[in-house]
């Protein structure tokens, strides 16, 4: 996703939960730091994830591991100009097989696309779209069960 902001601004949006909570999770136990585990919470769903930061290369890469079962999630940042950054999120190391693997990949792709869409709206236009919270509102979570 192309974000029309400097790479340092976009990178910081993933490191600093004071920013990230505007477009992704609702609470964090701290900033991302190499070798440190933080807890991200999605209050609207009553779920959380412990996120281990494996590597940080300023303005280039954040490598994490999280989930159950744990997978690797890399956030890659490329400065296209002084005011434009291209962000790629790679999620890999899935343990599932067959149809379960296909579903895990679909869920991951859809989830991270939503995160990038929310990031773009927030950083470029200062709009909190609440995409993550609105993706599965309480009123429809039990439909079809």
C-alpha positions as CSV (number, residue, x, y, z in Angstrom):
1,X,0.0,0.0,0.0
2,X,1.3,3.4,-0.9
3,X,1.1,5.9,2.0
4,X,1.7,9.5,1.2
5,X,3.8,10.3,4.2
6,X,7.6,10.1,4.9
7,X,9.0,6.7,5.7
8,X,9.9,7.7,9.3
9,X,6.3,8.7,10.0
10,X,4.9,5.5,8.5
11,X,7.4,3.3,10.4
12,X,6.7,5.1,13.7
13,X,3.0,4.4,13.2
14,X,3.7,0.6,13.7
15,X,6.3,1.0,16.5
16,X,4.3,3.4,18.7
17,X,0.9,2.2,20.0
18,X,-0.2,5.8,20.7
19,X,-0.4,6.0,16.9
20,X,-1.3,2.3,16.0
21,X,-4.4,2.3,18.2
22,X,-5.9,4.8,15.9
23,X,-6.1,2.3,13.0
24,X,-5.5,-1.2,14.4
25,X,-5.6,-2.6,17.9
26,X,-7.2,-0.9,20.9
27,X,-4.5,-1.3,23.5
28,X,-0.8,-2.3,23.8
29,X,1.5,-3.0,26.7
30,X,4.3,-0.9,25.0
31,X,6.3,0.1,22.0
32,X,7.9,-2.5,19.7
33,X,11.5,-3.1,20.6
34,X,13.9,-5.8,19.4
35,X,13.7,-8.9,21.7
36,X,10.7,-7.6,23.6
37,X,7.2,-9.1,23.8
38,X,4.2,-6.8,24.0
39,X,0.6,-7.6,24.2
40,X,-1.8,-6.1,21.7
41,X,-5.5,-6.1,22.6
42,X,-8.6,-5.8,20.5
43,X,-11.1,-4.7,23.2
44,X,-14.2,-4.8,20.9
45,X,-13.6,-8.6,20.4
46,X,-12.1,-9.4,23.8
47,X,-9.0,-10.9,22.2
48,X,-5.3,-10.3,22.5
49,X,-2.0,-11.4,21.0
50,X,1.5,-11.5,22.5
51,X,3.9,-10.1,19.8
52,X,7.6,-10.8,19.9
53,X,9.7,-8.3,18.0
54,X,12.6,-10.3,16.4
55,X,14.3,-7.5,14.5
56,X,13.9,-3.8,13.8
57,X,15.8,-1.9,11.1
58,X,14.8,1.7,11.4
59,X,12.6,2.9,8.5
60,X,13.0,-0.4,6.7
61,X,11.8,-3.5,8.6
62,X,9.9,-4.7,11.6
63,X,10.1,-8.5,12.0
64,X,7.6,-10.0,14.5
65,X,6.2,-13.4,15.5
66,X,2.7,-13.8,16.9
67,X,-0.5,-15.8,16.8
68,X,-1.6,-19.3,17.8
69,X,0.0,-21.1,16.3
70,X,2.7,-18.5,15.9
71,X,3.6,-17.2,12.5
72,X,6.1,-14.6,11.3
73,X,4.9,-11.2,10.3
74,X,7.3,-8.8,8.6
75,X,6.5,-5.1,7.9
76,X,8.6,-3.7,5.1
77,X,8.9,0.0,4.4
78,X,10.3,1.5,1.2
79,X,10.7,5.3,0.8
80,X,9.6,6.0,-2.8
81,X,10.1,9.8,-2.4
82,X,10.6,12.1,0.7
83,X,6.8,12.1,1.0
84,X,5.7,8.6,-0.2
85,X,6.2,5.2,1.5
86,X,5.3,1.8,0.2
87,X,4.4,-0.7,2.9
88,X,4.3,-4.5,2.5
89,X,3.2,-6.9,5.2
90,X,4.3,-10.5,4.8
91,X,2.8,-13.2,7.0
92,X,4.4,-16.7,6.7
93,X,5.3,-19.9,8.6
94,X,1.8,-21.2,8.8
95,X,1.4,-24.7,10.3
96,X,-2.0,-25.5,8.8
97,X,-2.4,-27.7,5.7
98,X,-5.0,-28.1,3.0
99,X,-8.2,-26.2,3.4
100,X,-7.2,-24.9,6.8
101,X,-4.1,-23.3,5.3
102,X,-6.1,-21.7,2.5
103,X,-8.5,-20.2,5.2
104,X,-5.6,-19.0,7.3
105,X,-4.0,-17.2,4.3
106,X,-7.4,-15.6,3.4
107,X,-7.9,-14.4,6.9
108,X,-4.4,-13.0,7.1
109,X,-4.5,-11.3,3.8
110,X,-7.9,-9.8,4.6
111,X,-6.9,-8.7,8.0
112,X,-3.6,-7.0,7.0
113,X,-5.3,-5.3,4.0
114,X,-7.8,-3.8,6.5
115,X,-4.9,-2.6,8.7
116,X,-3.1,-0.9,5.7
117,X,-6.4,0.7,4.6
118,X,-6.9,2.1,8.1
119,X,-3.3,3.3,8.2
120,X,-3.6,5.1,4.9
121,X,-6.8,6.9,6.0
122,X,-5.4,7.9,9.4
123,X,-2.0,9.1,8.3
124,X,-3.0,10.8,5.0
125,X,-6.3,12.3,6.1
126,X,-6.4,12.0,9.9
127,X,-9.6,9.9,9.7
128,X,-10.2,7.0,12.1
129,X,-12.3,4.7,9.9
130,X,-12.6,2.0,12.7
131,X,-12.3,-0.6,10.0
132,X,-11.1,-3.4,12.4
133,X,-13.9,-2.8,14.8
134,X,-16.5,-2.6,12.1
135,X,-15.3,-5.7,10.2
136,X,-17.2,-8.0,12.6
137,X,-19.7,-5.8,14.6
138,X,-21.3,-7.5,17.6
139,X,-24.7,-7.3,15.9
140,X,-23.6,-9.8,13.2
141,X,-21.0,-12.0,14.9
142,X,-23.5,-14.7,15.7
143,X,-25.4,-14.7,12.4
144,X,-25.4,-18.0,10.7
145,X,-24.5,-20.0,13.8
